[in-house]
Amino acid sequence: MQSTSSLQEPSETTLRHAILQLIEPVVFNNLLRDSNGKHLWKFLDWNPNDLAEKLGDLKLPFRIGFNARTTEPQWDLKCDVKSMTMRNFLENVGTLVESNEWQYFDYKYMHEWFSHHPEILSSFDWKRFGFDQRGEDSTLWIGSQGAHTNCHQDTYGCNLVAQVHGRKRWLLFSPDSHNKLQPTRVPYEESTVYSSFNFFCPSKDDEEALLRTDPKARMVILEPGQVLLVPNGWWHYVESIDLSISVNIWIPLAADCHSRVGEALVNLIVKEIGKGFIPTSDKTLHAPSEAVRLIQTCIEKCNVEKDDSPSVKKFKETRWSAKELVEQYFNYVTLIPVLKNEELQELLSKNRDRFPDIKHKYLEMNRSNQSSVHQQIRNDVVNALCHPDVIEKVTHLILRSSHLRFGDERVLLRKHYTIPIGFLVRIVTILKIARIISSMHYSDVIWRDESITHSPNTLQAVDQELQSKK
């Protein structure tokens, strides 16, 4: 016999508390329809042709990739970008498989691209899940079959993703999987820690390395009307199975202040060691003195937010785990199962064998930019200093040293706080050593994609606060 609660929809308050508390990914089902089965979002009633009609002659930047084997992931910053209307995209999408290409309008904030299309911005909101964000606060993703996001970890917030049209395959790995996924900050992008593995078309070595470490992958194919919660720190690889449209929001968390300090540290290291080399689209890289002041501002902001945050005790009455939420509302919430090792092997092998060896521009570009020994050393130095474990430890030490204790009373050093001289000496020493490597200079090439933007929850917001204090 089904329990009464499982037949009732979870309330907006319940969903909000659960989303902010869950540490495992879940899928929400049947929450974007009313009691009569009608969509709560107009956006879900529109097919791709409807969207093309509403957008008219507006040209959108689509990233161009290849359905082919590559020796490394097809990094966003190395892909060509082609501007086209939604109608042009739909006209071409049927021939992309034959031309061995995929196209992706990805990671685009809707308020930046659709400010003259209020009907689209007002076609959905996130109130059903207890959040005030609307269409203008969301990000839109439109991709052909094969369009994908390389495996990565977001350092800020948690991610709520709604599938609007088509299907996407999500592979997810827990936050503690970074040593199994070979994290890299090259190419650099703020708040994004990439995996070195090419999940789109893994090599045999990739497959063997992943299976040897048994990363406990979880897989779900997201269908239209379903909403996926990606909790803070969960690694994910995402691929469009067919023509796909989805929207998402990143929900700020109290832990973000801690993460911003870590990202400010990475900013400093990349600026010093990777200048003129590290591929980046990020406009928040600062001069060393500015980067240090940015770290200081992040620390001050973290102390203020920590002091002003609500007590954990307030949430003890409504603390949710994924298992408890599913048990209470199993008609509306689904757990994502862990793949067996043989199931992961089957998926990786299928991905590897689906493409023949094809010569194309991306491979030629990779060959022309093959890393020298010196380049690889610099990569290794950046990745060693920016390894998630290292950044976490240094961030903890910095934040701990930002507090003084007088007896039993803790005093928060806010606007008058300065970074300890000892820490700066250590950082400068490390950077001087790294600059010896950097002095073996060979290229001033930086890949930039000016269309990529960042959430207001990132260092840009903190940087604006820093600039206003000057």
DRENSERO-224580 format. One record per residue (C-alpha): residue in one letter; x, y, z. Coordinates in steps of 0.02 Angstrom, whole numbers, padded with zeros to 5 digits, always signed. Layout:
BEGIN
AXYZ
...
This chain:
BEGIN
M+00000+00000+00000
Q+00071+00171-00048
S+00095+00298+00089
T-00009+00456+00082
S+00145+00567+00073
S+00211+00477-00081
L+00050+00522-00173
Q+00065+00705-00125
E+00179+00823-00217
P+00323+00893-00114
S+00291+01075-00070
E+00398+01219-00134
T+00470+01238+00041
T+00515+01054+00051
L+00599+01058-00119
R+00698+01215-00078
H+00763+01143+00086
A+00804+00976+00004
I+00894+01053-00145
L+01003+01158-00030
Q+01043+01009+00081
L+01060+00856-00032
I+01234+00790-00063
E+01181+00660-00194
P+01106+00695-00366
V+00921+00658-00394
V+00797+00676-00536
F+00631+00765-00508
N+00484+00695-00607
N+00308+00758-00641
L+00337+00924-00553
L+00319+01036-00707
R+00138+00986-00740
D-00020+01037-00648
S-00157+00920-00586
N-00235+00920-00760
G-00073+00867-00843
K-00037+01037-00922
H+00138+01107-00922
L+00175+01240-00791
W+00302+01315-00910
K+00252+01386-01081
F+00431+01348-01132
L+00391+01162-01124
D+00245+01185-01245
W+00358+01253-01381
N+00450+01139-01501
P+00616+01194-01582
N+00525+01266-01733
D+00415+01371-01618
L+00572+01438-01534
A+00651+01475-01704
E+00495+01571-01754
K+00502+01677-01596
L+00688+01714-01614
G+00673+01764-01797
D+00834+01835-01870
L+00929+01836-01705
K+01100+01755-01735
L+01167+01642-01599
P+01348+01582-01578
F+01357+01393-01597
R+01517+01303-01549
I+01573+01182-01685
G+01646+01012-01639
F+01682+00849-01726
N+01611+00674-01715
A+01784+00599-01721
R+01927+00533-01617
T+02039+00664-01540
T+02192+00642-01431
E+02120+00757-01299
P+01947+00822-01253
Q+01876+00947-01378
W+01905+01096-01265
D+01777+01236-01281
L+01911+01367-01311
K+01987+01273-01458
C+01824+01248-01552
D+01772+01363-01694
V+01614+01466-01667
K+01486+01499-01804
S+01344+01625-01789
M+01177+01570-01859
T+00992+01589-01828
M+00895+01453-01739
R+00808+01419-01904
N+00976+01394-01992
F+01031+01276-01854
L+00873+01171-01874
E+00894+01166-02063
N+01073+01103-02045
V+01049+00984-01899
G+00993+00839-02009
T+01155+00840-02108
L+01276+00861-01963
V+01298+00675-01932
E+01350+00648-02113
S+01470+00795-02104
N+01544+00728-01941
E+01505+00888-01846
W+01405+00939-01694
Q+01348+01114-01647
Y+01314+01186-01475
F+01241+01351-01413
D+01298+01321-01234
Y+01319+01409-01068
K+01230+01568-01124
Y+01139+01678-00999
M+00966+01713-01067
H+00956+01894-01008
E+01108+01933-01116
W+01041+01853-01275
F+00852+01872-01263
S+00827+02044-01185
H+00719+02090-01335
H+00615+01932-01319
P+00518+01953-01155
E+00398+01814-01205
I+00541+01689-01195
L+00613+01758-01032
S+00442+01750-00949
S+00400+01576-01014
F+00466+01487-00859
D+00528+01513-00682
W+00593+01406-00539
K+00457+01443-00410
R+00398+01263-00411
F+00565+01218-00331
G+00558+01358-00203
F+00672+01483-00290
D+00635+01657-00356
Q+00746+01642-00511
R+00661+01665-00679
G+00704+01646-00862
E+00819+01797-00863
D+00920+01717-00722
S+00940+01554-00816
T+01060+01481-00943
L+01008+01403-01109
W+01086+01254-01198
I+01040+01204-01377
G+01138+01062-01456
S+01136+00937-01597
Q+01169+00752-01575
G+01346+00732-01507
A+01357+00907-01434
H+01436+00886-01263
T+01511+00968-01111
N+01679+00895-01059
C+01688+00814-00888
H+01713+00947-00756
Q+01674+01004-00581
D+01592+01172-00541
T+01667+01251-00386
Y+01517+01363-00346
G+01338+01325-00299
C+01227+01181-00349
N+01150+01155-00520
L+00965+01131-00563
V+00940+01075-00744
A+00774+01056-00835
Q+00764+00958-00998
V+00648+01048-01120
H+00669+00951-01283
G+00764+00794-01333
R+00874+00690-01219
K+01042+00709-01134
R+01154+00578-01055
W+01232+00631-00891
L+01380+00542-00812
L+01408+00599-00633
F+01548+00568-00508
S+01556+00616-00324
P+01659+00766-00266
D+01794+00655-00193
S+01830+00577-00364
H+01954+00709-00421
N+02107+00599-00395
K+02024+00468-00506
L+01976+00592-00642
Q+02146+00676-00665
P+02096+00858-00632
T+02173+00997-00737
R+02162+01187-00737
V+02233+01193-00913
P+02138+01262-01004
Y+02092+01384-00866
E+01917+01445-00836
E+01860+01516-00671
S+01753+01400-00565
T+01783+01252-00682
V+01900+01107-00642
Y+01911+00994-00795
S+01950+00809-00802
S+02090+00761-00922
F+01990+00611-00983
N+01905+00618-01152
F+01735+00540-01114
F+01666+00585-01287
C+01789+00467-01370
P+01904+00390-01238
S+02066+00306-01284
K+02104+00130-01226
D+02220+00205-01096
D+02079+00319-01035
E+01962+00171-01019
E+02088+00063-00925
A+02136+00204-00807
L+01954+00242-00764
L+01907+00061-00738
R+02061+00031-00631
T+02011+00168-00509
D+01824+00121-00512
P+01757+00301-00497
K+01579+00244-00456
A+01498+00332-00602
R+01312+00368-00601
M+01217+00384-00763
V+01048+00455-00809
I+00966+00498-00975
L+00867+00656-00943
E+00699+00663-01033
P+00590+00816-01073
G+00502+00879-00917
Q+00628+00803-00797
V+00738+00909-00685
L+00908+00855-00623
L+00992+00915-00464
V+01182+00916-00473
P+01241+00950-00294
N+01393+01055-00258
G+01558+00982-00317
W+01488+00836-00419
W+01586+00801-00577
H+01482+00782-00735
Y+01500+00741-00919
V+01347+00786-01025
E+01307+00734-01205
S+01156+00764-01317
I+01085+00599-01379
D+00980+00693-01507
L+00930+00875-01540
S+00921+00940-01364
I+00864+01098-01273
S+00886+01125-01087
V+00891+01266-00960
N+00973+01279-00791
I+01013+01390-00643
W+01160+01387-00523
I+01096+01410-00346
P+01216+01502-00229
L+01268+01411-00070
A+01345+01468+00094
A+01502+01368+00049
D+01532+01477-00104
C+01626+01607-00001
H+01755+01473+00040
S+01764+01423-00143
R+01789+01602-00201
V+01946+01616-00093
G+02012+01457-00176
E+01971+01520-00350
A+02058+01686-00311
L+02214+01585-00265
V+02203+01490-00429
N+02184+01658-00518
L+02349+01717-00443
I+02443+01558-00486
V+02379+01549-00664
K+02418+01733-00691
E+02598+01712-00635
I+02643+01542-00708
G+02528+01532-00856
K+02543+01709-00925
G+02539+01703-01114
F+02516+01515-01115
I+02370+01446-01017
P+02219+01438-01134
T+02085+01546-01055
S+01926+01638-01097
D+01922+01718-00926
K+01926+01906-00913
T+01952+01904-00724
L+02139+01867-00728
H+02226+02005-00633
A+02398+02078-00610
P+02483+01998-00458
S+02450+02146-00342
E+02267+02151-00397
A+02254+01962-00378
V+02318+01973-00199
R+02194+02111-00160
L+02057+02003-00237
I+02104+01863-00118
Q+02092+01986+00026
T+01920+02046-00031
C+01859+01866-00045
I+01920+01831+00132
E+01831+01985+00199
K+01671+01936+00107
C+01686+01758+00172
N+01703+01818+00351
V+01553+01933+00334
E+01445+01799+00253
K+01496+01671+00383
D+01454+01790+00524
D+01285+01834+00447
S+01234+01658+00393
P+01090+01572+00484
S+01132+01444+00617
V+01138+01263+00561
K+01022+01224+00705
K+00879+01306+00611
F+00887+01170+00478
K+00896+01017+00590
E+00709+00993+00588
T+00703+00981+00397
R+00869+00897+00358
W+00848+00789+00203
S+00948+00647+00128
A+00918+00586-00050
K+00857+00418+00014
E+00731+00498+00133
L+00666+00615-00001
V+00638+00470-00122
E+00552+00367+00012
Q+00434+00511+00051
Y+00399+00562-00129
F+00446+00416-00242
N+00320+00470-00374
Y+00417+00632-00393
V+00598+00598-00348
T+00716+00465-00417
L+00890+00413-00361
I+01024+00392-00495
P+01102+00218-00486
V+01289+00184-00482
L+01351+00096-00637
K+01436-00072-00616
N+01614-00074-00681
E+01564-00182-00829
E+01424-00059-00872
L+01546+00086-00871
Q+01667-00016-00977
E+01530-00051-01104
L+01488+00135-01117
L+01670+00189-01134
S+01706+00056-01265
K+01552+00105-01364
N+01603+00288-01361
R+01780+00244-01418
D+01727+00132-01561
R+01587+00241-01632
F+01705+00354-01731
P+01835+00309-01862
D+02000+00401-01871
I+01961+00560-01968
K+02078+00702-02014
H+02002+00873-01984
K+02044+01049-01929
Y+02039+01013-01742
L+02168+00873-01756
E+02279+00979-01868
M+02272+01122-01743
N+02319+01002-01603
R+02467+00939-01700
S+02527+01117-01735
N+02518+01158-01550
Q+02593+00999-01480
S+02662+01030-01306
S+02849+01040-01289
V+02935+00972-01135
H+02941+01148-01062
Q+02756+01174-01095
Q+02714+01011-01011
I+02820+01055-00860
R+02726+01218-00844
N+02561+01124-00858
D+02618+01007-00721
V+02670+01151-00607
V+02502+01238-00630
N+02404+01078-00600
A+02509+01030-00448
L+02487+01200-00365
C+02304+01211-00416
H+02257+01032-00372
P+02090+01034-00278
D+02171+00957-00124
V+02309+01088-00120
I+02191+01236-00148
E+02073+01169-00014
K+02214+01155+00112
V+02286+01327+00075
T+02112+01405+00079
H+02081+01326+00249
L+02246+01392+00317
I+02214+01568+00251
L+02039+01576+00322
R+02097+01507+00488
S+02234+01639+00497
S+02106+01775+00459
H+02037+01753+00635
L+02121+01807+00796
R+02075+01731+00963
F+02079+01830+01123
G+02036+01709+01262
D+01872+01626+01213
E+01819+01767+01099
R+01848+01758+00911
V+01874+01925+00824
L+01839+01932+00638
L+01962+02041+00545
R+01859+02117+00406
K+01905+02278+00320
H+02069+02293+00416
Y+02124+02116+00380
T+02287+02094+00285
I+02356+01931+00217
P+02494+01864+00333
I+02670+01910+00277
G+02727+01730+00300
F+02597+01668+00178
L+02643+01800+00049
V+02828+01754+00065
R+02786+01571+00031
I+02678+01616-00119
V+02810+01733-00191
T+02945+01600-00170
I+02839+01470-00259
L+02800+01592-00399
K+02984+01640-00419
I+03027+01457-00444
A+02883+01438-00565
R+02940+01592-00661
I+03106+01508-00696
I+03004+01381-00792
S+02898+01519-00868
S+03055+01611-00927
M+03079+01474-01055
H+02954+01571-01160
Y+02896+01511-01329
S+02723+01579-01362
D+02606+01719-01316
V+02454+01628-01381
I+02298+01635-01274
W+02138+01558-01339
R+01991+01669-01301
D+01806+01648-01330
E+01729+01817-01294
S+01553+01744-01296
I+01581+01647-01135
T+01511+01734-00982
H+01511+01693-00798
S+01384+01686-00661
P+01368+01841-00550
N+01414+01721-00410
T+01593+01711-00473
L+01746+01822-00450
Q+01675+01953-00567
A+01554+02008-00431
V+01692+02013-00303
D+01804+02107-00425
Q+01671+02240-00448
E+01665+02259-00260
L+01855+02276-00260
Q+01852+02409-00397
S+01720+02510-00304
K+01834+02523-00153
K+01974+02606-00252
